[in-house]
Amino acid sequence: KTGDTRIVGGYATVNSGSEISAGTPLAFSFSLGEGFKYAPVVTATPINRKGASTINASVVIDSVTTQSVNGQVYFGTAGTYTLDVNIIAIGIPV
């Protein structure tokens, strides 16, 4: 039931206007605050904050624990980007 779930949302800054080469991975980490009883279901999507009008980036979640989310963003095209990763975690609270 929905009342028995906890939802955490936020973002992690990946790059703030630096030049990125194609294929270069940049790591991100996001704390889930109080945490969850079990590892939650997590989605992560790129947010183009500033720079090119379009961005060729893929987000890969490497690990999800009860306390954090870690991953990498891979860029398909070189350029200067300001990119964040939007994160939503849904799970059972502690």
C-alpha positions in Angstrom: 0.0 0.0 0.0 1.2 3.5 -0.9 1.2 4.7 2.7 3.9 2.1 3.6 6.4 3.4 1.0 9.0 6.1 1.2 9.9 8.2 -1.8 13.2 10.2 -2.1 13.9 12.5 -5.0 16.8 14.8 -5.8 19.7 15.3 -8.1 23.4 14.9 -8.3 25.7 17.3 -10.2 27.8 15.4 -12.6 29.6 18.2 -14.6 29.6 22.0 -14.2 30.6 23.4 -17.6 33.8 21.5 -18.2 34.8 20.1 -21.6 34.0 16.4 -21.9 35.4 13.9 -24.4 33.2 11.4 -26.1 33.0 8.1 -24.2 34.3 9.6 -21.0 32.4 8.4 -17.9 31.8 10.7 -15.0 30.8 9.2 -11.7 28.0 10.4 -9.4 26.8 9.5 -5.9 23.5 10.4 -4.2 22.7 9.9 -0.5 19.2 8.6 0.3 19.1 10.3 3.7 17.5 8.2 6.4 17.7 5.2 4.2 15.4 2.3 3.4 14.9 -1.1 5.0 15.9 -2.8 1.7 17.6 -1.4 -1.4 14.9 0.7 -3.1 13.8 0.8 -6.8 15.8 3.7 -8.4 15.6 5.6 -11.6 18.2 8.1 -12.8 17.9 10.4 -15.8 20.2 13.1 -17.2 19.3 16.7 -17.0 20.9 19.1 -19.4 21.2 22.3 -17.3 23.2 24.4 -19.7 25.3 24.1 -22.8 24.4 22.3 -26.0 20.7 22.3 -27.0 20.8 18.5 -27.1 23.0 16.1 -25.2 24.0 12.5 -26.0 24.4 11.0 -22.5 23.6 7.7 -20.9 23.2 7.1 -17.2 24.3 3.8 -15.7 23.4 2.9 -12.1 26.3 0.9 -10.7 25.0 0.2 -7.2 22.0 0.8 -5.0 22.2 0.3 -1.2 19.8 1.2 1.5 21.7 4.5 2.0 23.0 5.6 -1.5 23.0 5.4 -5.3 26.2 5.3 -7.3 26.6 5.5 -11.0 28.2 6.9 -14.1 27.2 9.1 -17.0 28.7 8.3 -20.4 28.8 11.0 -23.1 28.4 10.0 -26.7 29.4 13.4 -28.1 32.3 15.7 -26.9 31.3 19.1 -25.7 31.0 21.5 -22.8 28.1 20.5 -20.6 26.5 21.3 -17.3 24.7 18.1 -16.5 22.9 16.8 -13.4 21.3 13.4 -12.8 17.7 13.4 -11.6 17.2 10.5 -9.1 14.0 9.0 -7.7 14.0 6.2 -5.2 11.0 4.3 -4.0 11.0 1.7 -1.2 10.1 0.5 2.3 11.2 2.9 5.0 13.4 1.8 7.9 
